[in-house]
Amino acid sequence: MSKPLETIKVSAGEDLLAFIPHMVGYWPESSVVCIGMMGKKLQATMRLDLPPEEADARDTEHFATIAATQLANDKTSDGCLIAIFGRRDWLNPNDQPHAKLFRAFRKAFAAHGLPVQDAWYIGTENWRSLACTDAKCCPWPGKSNVSIRESFVNAEFVFRGSMIGEAPKDQVRQLTAVRDVDFVAAVVAAGEQSRGPLGRNGCGQDQLTATLQAWQFSVELWPKPPDAHMCAFLLASLADPTVRDCVIMLLATSGEYALAGAVGLWLSGSDTEDTAYPVNWYGGNQAAGKPLRMELATEELIQEAAHDFSSFLVGSTAPRIPGEQPHLLDWERLDGAEPFLHFLARASDSPEKAPVLCILGWIQWCKGRGSWAGEYFQACLVHQPGYRLAFLLDQLLSAGHVADCAKDRTTAWHREEQPQESHRDEAA
């Protein structure tokens, strides 16, 4: 974008509602969106799947409490806005969709010091304020949703280069679907050389070092794509959950730090056979191009890496020693790794694809993008039913758990294309 990221002023209801799909990346459907506020400044945005209207009072209150608890993690917020994207229009003043849920939200957010300052219901065709049922002020059935798409804020976001995409499920499918069946066949054939050795000796010290070297070299060389032999080697290496976790650490920090963490946690052992290397990639063994050096690693560094290894996997950046600065996830490195992982996912249509989808879901979970994470986890479970890490993280999502690193502004991921701040004047 050529235009600086300056404050966007939100002065009408349609402006505020136009802000939402740009923040979540798509037009929400069957969703409730909560936006924290600090005075008139818009803060964190949170989207949740809309529960059924027929849900009983206890489930509704529990859902509202989870939402309020999560938004309250932003300690700078002192109020909130609510937008309910429903499955039908609100045509009858006496038949407010999700009225029970809205009452529960008002109560739960007020209890957490985030009183609801304004709220809207967005149906399939029209939207209207939840605070006003006066037909003279707000005629039925409300304003057309077209007014949201034609608002000043939507035009400003588009001008800045922000586009509203399809729903996460559709985008995940497009990003990871096989596009070249001949290349996939070549990967399958090449994998015959890697699966056995890596399956038997994946956590051997020399083998793990070589595997991480190959991963680091491939990620750093991207967008130059690996050939079928390299794809097969990388996919086969992820069959071992310990190697997969080391790769996650590598993507979030560096190959050296991942290896130091593995050493500190005693994750590698003695090699049981000769080290396997990827072959025939531009004429040689790429692992030799980026050696990982551990000889200069101090005991303190190894201990820190071991702590971060365990913490990062569960979405935490808490320091090893209380009071110290947290060791942050390398968001720039993770952002750069995503297209590489998409390429790798498209190189397979077998159960070997599952770990790649799980890692992509983990990245989204750490970013606080639960909708995206859930779609990757579900795609992972389709390719390998019962895949444990995806199943466990998906269960955390279902329970409303957000990664700790996404709750703190100092450790959270921030999209570069988002405006640095947005202010609300008076939303109608």
Order of alpha helices (4+ residues) and beta strands (2+ residues): beta-alpha-beta-beta-alpha-beta-alpha-beta-beta-beta-alpha-alpha-alpha-alpha-alpha-alpha-alpha-alpha-alpha-alpha-alpha-alpha-alpha-alpha-alpha-beta
